[in-house]
Amino acid sequence: MASTILEMRDITKTFPGVKALSNVNLSVEEGEIHAIVGENGAGKSTLMKVLSGVYPSGTYDGQIIFRGQECNFKGIHDSEHIGIVIIHQELALVPMLSITENIFLGNEHASYGVIDWDANEARTAALLKKVGLNEDPKTLITNIGVGKQQLVEIAKALSKEVKLLILDEPTASLSERDSQALLDLLLEFKRQGMTSILISHKLNEVNRVADKVTVIRDGRTIETLPRKDISEDRIITSMVGRSLDDRYPPREPQIGEVIFEVKDWSVYHPIHAERQVIKNVNLNVRKGEVVGIAGLMGAGRTEFAMSLFGRSYGRHITGEVSLHGKPLDLSSVSKAVENRIAYVTEDRKTYGLNLIDHIKHNVTLANLSGVSSRGVIDDMREMSVANDYRKKTNIRASSVYQLTGNLSGGNQQKVVLSKWLFADPEVLILDEPTRGIDVGAKYEIYTIIARLAAEGKAIIVISSEMPELLGITDRIYVMNEGRIVGEMAASDASQEKIMRAIVRGEGKKAS
């Protein structure tokens, strides 16, 4: 029988005015993959920050027992010293340093105070081999993709002689192929006897690799499921406290005439001027229609969307864009907004929000004229608007004066949506609108999309989750290598048809 490597007993953590964790219990057996799931804001990451010493002993109540010994970590170095290593969702790598320099940063092998780079690079090569990477240890982090960067983070953890590896949303920014490779690596580590804790919103991944699943809701432990009881439906019911019989809200589309059209749109890379990224794309969206854009990572979907939105991406952009049959000037972001085009970025933390400002200012940022008079912002009007959208999009926060950086991912996404809804767009482009958020918050975002379509908005959704596109769109374009290679009605589409269009350039035209 496997021994228990970790016990967290009655963990309670309070922030000013908020009890984030309330008597949470967690037991992890040696050599297993133990998943922790829950809605955004449920307390998963807070619990792991307690475990890893980010929140030091004395700032919480309860006990941490690791390998039979009670632990009182004063910081992350204490937990790493005994083999507990956490890899956060936002990778902690320095882009302009090499792989070797990142792996051993602050822990370099040295002799008489002089760093032995040959020794460090040899150790790096061995670690990279363990995680399946063939990169030169001298390669700069900025020159490798996100999937490989995630593997470098794992190699960095292995360099610390990890006994318990904690991964917080490790596949959130990865392609399907890179995600599967990472999960295969976790399973290989398990065969070698390593213990892992996996935090993930992707329940299909949890279902594939987890030996046990602990569900946390509203800062409390709900249940721990053994392997034989793990199913997506059971997990969802525990996570949200109710059954989600339908993953996607019901819609009765009322689709009208074409209101937004793109013709022969071509874009070149902003740095490599000879490289054409978007190649003669043609696309249209009707009134009240939700149009999806499917494709693999690197297909050009985000580049296409950003180039449309005020030419935020690319050079030598050619083609025509029209709204209600009239040509649009989208030469700047301000002109795109004036022409009632909105773009919700896939990177909400970097481009979508001001994380060090509160909800109120973020909501009104794209339409300050709507809360001002003669160039002066009306504070009461701004507060009224922010509160109105907080209710409309169900932003869970103490008030509109809460910092957006302290919100969960799902609530941050609702703030981004609120910002653009207040700008009153006719065309709304949503780039990975549910990335990194839980099933309950996803359903709420889908409901908002359905409501906007019912109001007659033209909506474009870019998503790497094919079931999502099939569940919420009316028509799907398929992109590959900067081209539209297929178009199909969502009712006729399937994951197989979409993949066939990507691989072969074949797609059934929508009627």
N, C-alpha and C positions, 0 to 999 in steps of 0.2 A: 504493500500500500504506500502511495506517495506521501512524503512528509510535507508539512506546511512550511513554506519559506517566508510568508508574510502574513501578518494579521494587523489590521487597523481596527481598533476597538473604540466605539462611541466617540468618533471624531466630530467635534462641534467647532465651527469657525464662524465668527461674527464680524461683519464690517459695520461701520456706522449706520444704524437704522435697518440693517439687513442681516438675517441669519442665513448664511450661504450653505452651511452644512449643519445638520441636526442629528447627532448620534448615529453617524454613518458607520457601518461595519463592513469590512472586506477581508476575505480569507483567500489566499492564493497558494496553490500547491506547487511544489518544485517540478519544473519541467513542463508546465502547461502553458498554453496561450489563453489568457483570461481577458475577455473583452468587457469593457465598461461602456454602457450606452445610456442615453438619456437625451431629453430635449436640450436645446440651447439654454444656458442659464440654470441647468439642473444641479450643477456643482461638480461635474466630472473633473474639469481642469483644476478647480480649487482643491479637490481631494488629492490630486497628483502633485500639486505644488506643496501641500502639507507633507506628503510622503518624501518628496525630494529635497526638502529644506528651504525651498523658496520662501515659504512661510515658516519661520523658525520655531523651535520649541518655545513655549510660553505665550505664543500668539494664538493658540488654539487649545481646546480641551480634548482629552482622550489619549490613547496609547498607540504607539507603533512598535510592533514586535517583529524583528527581522532575524531569521535563523535562531529563534529562541531567546534573543537578547532585546531588551527594551532600548529603543533609540530615542535620543533627544538631539536632533540635528540643529545646529546653529546656522547652517548655511548649506548651499548645494555641494560644496567641497566635502563636507562631512558625509553626505549620502553617497557621493561618488567614491569616496575612500573605501567604503565597504561593498561597493559593487552595484549600487542602484543608480542607473543612468537614465535620464529623461531626454527624449528628442521632441522638441516643441513643434507645433504646426508651422510657425514661422521659423525657417531654418536660420541657425546662428552661425553662418559662414561669412568670411570676409572675401568679397568678390575678387579683389586685386591681389590676394595672396594665393600661393600654390596649394595644391591638395595636401602636400606634406606639412606646410606651414599651418594650415587650418587644423589638421588632425592633431598636431603636437603643440599648438599654440599655448604657451605658458607651461608646457610640460616637455620641453625639448630635451633630447639626450645630449648631454654635454660632458666634456672632460676638462677638468681644471678651469671651469668657467667659460670654455669655448664650445659653441654648438658644433656637434659632429654631424654635418648635413648628410654625409654619405650613409651614416648609420641610420639617421632618421628616414631617409628615402628608401633604404632597404627594408626597414620596418613597415613603412607605408605600402610598399609593393606587396608585402606579405598580407597585410590587412586588406588591401584592395582585392587580392586574389580570393580571400575568404568571402567577400560580398559580390564576387563575380564581375569586377571592373578591371578592364585592361588598360586603363589610362596611365600615362606617364606621370609619376609623382610630382614632376615639376610643372604640370599643367595648371594654369590659373583657373580658379573656380568659375570666373565669369565666362570661360570658354567651354563649359560643359552644361548640358541641359539640366532641368529641374529633377528629372528622374535619377540622373547620376549624382546630383548634389545630395539627394536623399540617401543614396548609398554611401556617400562620403561621410555623412552624419553618422550612419550606422558603423562604419569603419572607425570613426572617432570614438564611438561608444565602446567598441571592442578593444581599442587601445587602452582603455581604463579598466580592463579585466572585469567586464560587466557580468554580474550574477542575475540581475533583474533589469530587463530592458523595457522602458515605458515609451510607447509611441503614441503621440497625440495627433490624430487625424493625419497619418503618414501619407495617405494617397489622395488627399484633398485636391492637390494641384497636379496630379500625375495623369498621364494618358492611360487608357485601358490596358495597353501592353505593359507599361511600366508598373502599373498597379499590380497586375498579375505576377510580374517578376518579383516585386517586393514581397507579396504574400507567399510565393514559393520559397523565398529566402527565409522568411519567418518559420515556415514549416521545416526547413532544413536545420535551422537553429534549434528547433524543438527536438528533432531527431538527435542532435548533439547534446541535448540535456539542458539547454538554456530555457529560462523562464521569461515570459513576456506578458506585459499588460498592453492591450490594444484599445485605444479610444477611437471610435469611428461612427460616423453617421450612415455609412454604406452597409446596410444590413445584409446584403448579399455577400459581402466580404466577411462580415462577422460569422455568418452562417457557414462559410467555407472553411474557416481556420480555427474558430474558437472551440476550446474544450469546455469552457463555462462562460456564462454571461451574467454579469451583475447589472441590474437596472437601477438607476438613480432618478428620482423625480422630486422636484421641489426641495432639494437638499437632503433627501432621506433615502435610505436603502429600501427598495420595494421588494426585490427578490433576486436570488441567484439561481440560474437555470443550468442544469447539467446538459451535456452534449445531446442526449436523447430527447430532451424537451425543447431544444432550440428551434424556433421557426420565426420567420419574419412577422407573421400575424400575432404570435404570442408576445414577441418583443414590443411591437407597436402598441398593443393593448396595455402592457405594463408601463411603457414610456409615457403615454398620453392620458392614461386613466380611462380610456374608452376604446371601443373598437372602431377602427377606420375601415368600414366595409368597402368604401370606394376611396382609392388613393387620390383620385382627381375629382373635383367638384363637377356635377352635371351641368352641361351647357346645351342650349338650343341656339346655335349660331344664326344670326340675322345678317347675312353677308350681302353687301351692296356693291356699288360700282368701284372700279379701280381708283384709288385716291393718291397712291404713292407709287412711282415707277422709276427704276434705274435702268439706263440703257448704255451698253458698251463701256462699262466702267473698268478702267485700267489704272493700276497703281504700281510705281516702282519703289524699291527699297530706299529708305531715307539716307542710308550710308553707302550701300553698294549700288551705285546709280545704274549699273547695267542689268541688275536683277529685277525682273518683273514679278511682283508678288501677287497682284490681282489681274486676271486676264479676261477682259471683255465680258464682264458679268452683266447679265440681264435679269431683272427681278421686279415683281410688282406685288402690291398688297392692296386688298380691297377694304372698304369700310366695314368695320366690325369683324375683321378676319385676324386670326392668329396664325402667322406664318413661321415655320421653324426652319432653321439652317443647321443641318447635320454635317458631320465630317470628323475626321481624325485630328488629333493634335497636330498643328502645323499646316492645316488645310487652307488657312488664310481667312477664316471667318471673322476673327477679332480685327485683323488688319483691314478687312473690308468695312466693317462697322465703324471703326475709328476714322477711316478715310472719308466716309460719308459725313460723319459728324464734325463739320468744320475743318476738314482736312487735318485732323489730329495726328494722322499717320501718313507717311509716304511722301514721294516727290513725283513730279511729272504726271499728275493725275489728270486723266481725260475721261470724257463721258458726259452724260446728261442725267439730271435728276429733276423730276417734276412732281408737283402736288396739285391735284385737281386739274391736271393737264397743262399747268403753267410752269415754266422752267424756274428752278430755285437757285439762288446764290448761296452756296454753302462754303464759301471761301474762308470763313472763320467760325469759331465756336459761337460767338455772339450772334452771327447771322443765322447759324443753324437754329439757335434757340428762338430768335425773332421769327423765323419761319416755322416755328412750332414742331421742331424735330428734337427729340430727347434721346440720350444714350446713357443707359445704366451700365457702368463698366463692370468687368469681371473682377477687378481688383479694387474692392470697395475701400480697403484700408489706405491705399496709396492715392488713388485718384477720385474716389467717390465721396469721401468724408474728411472733415477736419476733426481728427480724433481728440484734439485737446480743447475743443470747443463744445458747447452743450447742444442739445437737440434743437432748441429753438432757432439758433442761428443757422444750423445745418439745413433745416427744413426750408427756410426762406432764401437760401443763398443763390439759387438760380433765378429768382424772380423778386429781387429787392424792390423793384418799382411797385410791386403788388402790396407792399407794406410801408410805403413811404409817400410823403407829400412834399413836393418842391425840393426833392433831394434829401429830405430828412426822414429817417426811419421812425415810424410810429411804434413805440415799444409795446403798447397795449394791443395794437392791431397785430403785431408780429407774434405776441404771446397767444392771442386768440387763434391765429392761423395754425401755429404749432400744436396747440391743444386739440384743435379740430382734426388735424391729420394724425395726431397720436391716437385719437379714438378711431378714426376711419381705418387705419392700418393696424390697429391693436399693438402699438409699441408698448412693451412692458418696461416701465421705468418709474422711478419714484416721482419724477416731475419732468417738465420740458427743460429744466435746468441741469439735468444729469448729463455728465460728459459722455459723448458718444463712444469714446474709447473704453468706457467701463460697461458698455452694453454687450450682450451676447451677439454672436454672429447673425442670428436670425433677426434680432431687433435692429442691428446696424443696417441690415439689408432693407428693412422697412423704412428706416430713416432716409436712405438713398432714394427709395421709391417715392416717398413723400415729397422729397425735394423736387423731383421731376414732375410729379403729379400737380404740384402747386404752380409749376410753370405752364400748365395746361397745354400739353403737346397734342398734336393730331397724330403724329407718328412716334411710337415709343419702341426703341431698340433695346432689348434686354439681353445682356451678354452673361451667360451662366448665372441666372438670377437666383438659383437655389444652391450654389456651390457652398459646401461646408456648413449647411444648416440641417436641422433635424426634420423628421417626417411631419411633425405637427406644424412647425413653422412653414415648411414647404406647402402644406395644404392651404395655409392662410395666404401665401403668395399666389398660389394658383387661383384662389378665389378672387383676389384683387385683379389678376389678369383677366379672368372671365368677366368681371364686372366692367372693366375698362372696354373690353370688346363689345359688351352689350350696350355701352354708351356710344359706340360707333368709332372708337379709336382703331387705327391700323397698327398692329403689333407684330414685331419681329422678335423671335426668341432664338438665341444661339445656345445650344446645350450639348454637352458631351454625353448626357444620359439619354440614350435612345428611348427607353420606356417613358421618360418625361415628355419628349417630343411627340411620341405617339399618343400620349394621354391628354395633352392640353392644346395641340395645334389643329388647324383645319387643313393645312397644306404644308408640304415639306420640300425644301430645296436641299440638294446634297452637293457639298463642295469637296473638291480634292485638288491639291496643288494649284490653288488660286482660281480654279474654274468651277462653274456650275456643271456638274456631270449627271444630274438627275433631278426630276421634279415629280412629285406624286401627291395625290390626295391622302391625307392622314388615314382615312378610312380604308384605303387600299394598301397602305404601307405596312411593313414589318421590319424587324431588325435585320432579317436576312436580305430583304430587298434593298435596304439602305446600304448594307455592306457590299452587296453585289454592284450597286451603282458606284460605290467608291472604288472597288477593285477593277471593275470592267468598264466603268463609264457608261453604264446602262441604267436608265431610269424610265419608269412609266410616266408619261406626261399626264398631268391632271387635266380633267375635262373642263 
